[in-house]
Amino acid sequence: MYVQQNNKAINYFQICFRGGAIFLEDGVEIGNVLRGNLAVFVRTSSSLLNEDVTPAAFWVTNPNNTVEHNAVAGGTHFGYWYRMLETPDGPSFAMYPSFCPHRQPFGRFFNNSVHSVGRFGVWIFPEYAPTIDGSCSADSPYQAVFDRLTSWRNNRGIEWVMSSTIQIRNTVVFDNHDTGIRCVTAINHQSLNRPNLRNTFYFENNGSSVINSIIIGDTGTSGSAIVPGEGGLVVMWDRGLRVRNITFINFPSASTQALYGPVIAGRCTLRCGGWLTKFSQLSFINVQNRGNFRWPYDGLYQDEDGTLSGVVGGIVLSP
């Protein structure tokens, strides 16, 4: 099922089996509601279309839509892919030359689940800079909230890339093979938004944050132990991220950790990082390594209340 150049359509209570599932086509579609759908085993096909070669159960090319109460069960690639470009795709490229999908305000993402997909449960890529009015020249940030996601047994539970003012909240991720929640923001990105973005740094109500969530490394329900390759939460390669009220459970292996720094192919692979992340109200249950620094100044972790390091207001950094 796909929506192309259509606004305010309502899709609900469908079951999609194999192949591509539900997607917005050109990136100009707004106000649509995708509610209560089940997508099962969404797998790659021989088509040369991008959405079929690397398929997502929900392929969202414009963020100003509602995605709620949906479930994804199995797939080769992605559960929910928010793929916003700088310009529309397809016939809309010529029809809407002054429309920028990656600047649109966020609609709603609420109470969705995904499990057993080969790559990402939720992927926000390649770049999303939500603004209040959505115009291509807009510079007033608008927070995008991903609320009540349940993501398990994927490679990564949820990841955002080169995106700003994203909030993940009330989320449960577990048994993901590489990472539970992964926040990636490339330095020097989105130069148009930089002055106003500074006003959002470390502010929960309008900036980038991960709050009120549970990250479980291994529930013990699989046939063999799950040791996440990167860890529970990968923090941003940039300033501004706040992490609050997060519980980390079952990371007992010395080969993994609750917190880890980003790796970005072609940008951040060795001796990079050093950005400040602020933490508070953390809980660790059966966690051997709370964090693991790879090199000096890999990251700076400000412990606002002592729940990370035991020192209120302390800064944790590599020796």
C-alpha positions in Angstrom: 0.0 0.0 0.0 1.5 3.4 -0.9 0.4 7.0 -0.7 1.6 9.3 -3.5 0.9 13.1 -3.7 -2.0 12.6 -1.3 -2.9 14.4 1.9 -5.0 13.4 4.9 -5.6 9.8 3.9 -6.4 7.3 6.7 -5.0 3.8 6.6 -5.8 1.4 9.4 -6.2 -2.2 10.4 -4.4 -3.7 7.4 -2.2 -6.8 7.4 0.7 -6.8 5.0 2.6 -10.0 4.3 6.0 -10.2 2.7 7.2 -7.7 0.1 7.1 -3.9 0.7 4.4 -2.8 3.0 3.2 0.8 3.6 5.0 3.8 2.3 4.7 7.4 1.4 6.1 7.9 -2.1 7.4 11.3 -3.1 7.9 13.2 0.2 5.2 15.8 -0.2 2.4 13.8 1.5 1.2 15.3 4.8 -1.5 14.7 7.3 -2.0 11.0 6.6 -2.8 8.6 9.4 -1.2 5.1 9.5 -2.8 3.4 12.4 -3.3 -0.2 13.7 -1.5 -2.0 10.9 0.5 -5.3 11.0 3.4 -5.9 8.7 4.8 -9.4 8.6 8.2 -10.5 7.1 8.9 -7.5 4.9 11.7 -8.7 2.7 13.9 -7.5 -0.2 12.8 -8.1 -3.7 14.4 -8.1 -7.2 12.9 -4.7 -8.0 15.4 -1.9 -8.6 13.4 0.6 -6.6 15.1 1.7 -3.4 12.1 0.9 -1.3 12.2 -2.7 -2.5 15.9 -3.4 -2.5 16.2 -2.2 1.1 12.6 -2.4 2.2 10.9 -1.0 5.3 7.5 -2.0 6.6 6.7 1.7 7.0 8.7 3.9 4.6 8.0 7.5 5.6 9.3 10.2 3.3 7.6 13.1 5.0 7.6 13.3 8.8 4.4 15.4 9.0 2.1 12.3 9.3 0.8 10.1 12.0 2.2 6.6 12.6 0.6 5.0 15.7 -0.5 1.6 17.1 1.3 -0.4 14.4 3.3 -3.6 14.6 6.1 -5.0 12.5 7.0 -8.7 12.8 10.1 -9.8 10.9 11.9 -8.4 7.9 15.2 -8.2 6.1 15.9 -4.5 6.7 13.8 -1.9 8.5 10.7 -1.6 10.5 10.1 2.1 10.3 12.3 4.2 8.0 12.0 7.9 8.2 13.8 8.8 5.0 13.5 12.6 4.4 15.4 14.2 1.6 16.2 17.8 0.8 13.9 17.7 -2.2 10.8 15.6 -3.2 11.2 12.4 -5.2 9.5 11.2 -8.4 7.0 13.5 -10.3 6.8 15.8 -7.3 10.4 16.9 -7.8 9.4 19.2 -10.6 6.0 20.0 -9.2 7.2 21.2 -5.8 10.6 22.8 -6.4 10.5 24.8 -3.2 9.4 22.0 -0.9 11.9 20.4 1.6 10.8 17.2 3.2 13.7 17.2 5.7 12.5 20.5 7.2 8.9 19.6 7.8 7.5 19.7 11.3 6.9 16.3 12.9 3.5 14.7 13.0 3.2 11.8 15.5 4.9 8.5 16.3 3.2 6.7 19.1 2.8 3.2 20.5 4.5 1.3 17.7 6.4 -2.0 17.9 8.9 -3.9 15.8 10.9 -7.1 16.2 13.1 -9.4 14.3 14.2 -7.1 11.4 17.7 -7.4 10.0 18.9 -3.9 10.4 17.0 -1.2 12.3 13.7 -1.2 14.1 13.4 2.5 13.5 15.8 4.5 11.3 15.8 8.2 10.9 18.2 8.8 7.9 19.8 10.5 6.1 19.0 13.9 7.8 16.2 15.5 9.6 16.1 19.0 10.9 12.4 19.6 11.9 11.3 23.2 11.9 8.2 25.0 13.0 6.9 26.2 9.6 8.6 23.6 7.4 9.9 26.0 4.7 13.3 25.4 3.1 14.8 28.5 4.7 13.2 27.9 8.2 15.6 28.2 11.1 13.3 27.7 14.2 13.7 24.1 15.4 10.7 21.9 16.2 11.1 18.8 18.4 10.3 15.4 16.9 9.0 13.0 19.6 9.2 9.2 19.1 7.0 8.0 22.0 6.3 4.5 23.3 8.3 2.4 20.9 8.9 -1.3 21.7 11.8 -2.7 19.7 13.4 -6.1 20.2 15.5 -8.7 18.4 16.7 -6.4 15.7 20.2 -5.4 14.8 19.6 -2.0 16.3 16.5 -0.9 18.1 16.3 2.7 17.0 18.8 5.1 15.4 18.9 8.7 14.3 21.5 10.0 11.9 22.6 13.6 11.3 19.4 14.8 12.8 18.6 17.4 15.5 16.0 18.0 18.2 14.9 14.3 18.3 13.4 13.0 21.5 13.0 9.3 22.3 10.8 8.7 25.3 8.8 5.9 27.1 10.6 3.4 25.0 11.6 -0.2 25.7 14.3 -1.9 23.7 15.7 -5.3 24.4 17.7 -8.2 22.9 19.0 -6.1 20.0 22.2 -7.6 18.6 24.3 -4.4 18.2 22.6 -1.4 20.0 19.4 -0.6 21.7 19.3 3.2 21.1 21.8 4.9 18.8 22.1 8.6 18.5 24.3 9.9 15.7 24.7 13.6 14.8 27.6 14.6 12.5 29.6 17.7 13.4 29.2 20.8 11.2 26.0 19.5 9.8 22.9 21.7 9.2 24.8 25.0 9.2 21.6 26.9 8.5 20.1 25.8 11.8 23.2 26.1 14.0 22.4 29.5 15.7 19.0 28.5 16.8 20.0 24.9 17.6 22.3 26.2 20.3 19.3 27.3 22.2 18.0 23.7 22.4 21.2 22.1 23.7 20.5 19.9 26.8 16.9 21.1 27.1 14.4 18.3 27.4 11.4 20.2 26.1 12.9 21.3 22.8 16.2 19.6 22.2 17.7 16.2 21.7 17.1 13.7 24.5 16.5 10.1 25.5 14.2 10.0 28.5 11.9 7.7 30.6 13.0 4.5 28.9 14.3 0.9 29.5 17.2 -0.6 27.7 17.8 -4.4 28.2 20.8 -6.1 26.8 19.7 -9.7 27.2 16.3 -10.9 28.6 17.5 -14.5 28.7 14.7 -15.7 26.5 16.8 -16.5 23.5 18.5 -19.9 23.0 22.0 -18.3 23.4 23.3 -15.2 25.2 23.0 -11.9 23.5 26.0 -9.6 23.9 25.3 -6.3 22.1 28.2 -5.4 19.8 28.2 -1.7 20.8 26.0 -1.6 23.9 22.8 -0.2 25.2 22.9 3.5 24.3 25.3 5.1 21.8 25.6 8.8 22.5 25.8 11.6 19.9 28.9 12.7 18.1 27.9 16.3 18.9 26.9 18.5 21.8 23.4 18.9 23.2 22.2 15.4 24.2 20.4 14.9 27.5 19.8 11.4 28.9 17.4 11.2 31.9 15.5 8.4 33.7 17.0 5.5 31.9 17.2 2.0 33.3 19.9 -0.4 31.9 19.3 -4.1 32.6 21.3 -7.2 31.9 24.6 -6.3 30.4 26.6 -8.8 32.4 29.4 -9.5 29.8 32.7 -7.7 29.9 32.6 -7.5 26.1 29.8 -5.0 26.1 28.6 -1.9 28.0 25.6 0.2 28.8 27.1 3.4 27.2 29.3 3.8 24.2 30.6 6.4 21.8 29.5 6.7 18.1 31.2 5.1 15.1 30.4 6.9 11.8 31.7 5.4 8.6 33.9 7.9 6.8 33.6 10.5 9.6 34.2 9.2 13.1 36.2 5.9 13.3 39.3 6.7 15.4 40.4 9.5 17.8 37.3 11.6 17.4 34.5 12.6 19.7 34.9 14.5 22.9 31.4 16.0 23.1 29.5 16.5 26.3 26.4 14.5 27.2 24.4 15.2 30.3 23.0 12.3 32.4 20.6 12.0 35.4 18.3 9.5 37.1 20.1 6.4 35.7 19.7 2.9 37.1 21.9 -0.1 36.4 20.8 -3.6 37.1 23.2 -6.5 36.4 25.5 -4.3 34.4 29.3 -5.0 34.5 30.5 -2.0 32.4 28.5 1.2 32.7 30.7 2.7 29.9 33.8 2.0 27.8 36.0 4.8 26.4 38.0 3.8 23.4 40.6 6.6 23.5 41.3 9.9 25.4 38.5 12.4 25.1 36.2 9.8 23.5 33.4 11.5 25.4 32.6 13.7 28.3 29.8 12.5 30.5 28.3 15.0 33.0 26.8 13.2 36.0 24.2 15.7 37.2 22.9 13.7 40.2 25.5 11.1 40.9 23.6 8.1 39.4 26.3 7.4 36.8 29.5 7.8 38.7 28.6 8.5 42.3 29.8 12.0 42.1 27.1 14.7 41.9 28.0 17.2 39.1 31.1 15.2 38.2 32.5 14.8 34.7 33.4 11.3 33.6 36.1 11.1 30.9 38.8 8.7 29.7 42.0 8.6 31.8 
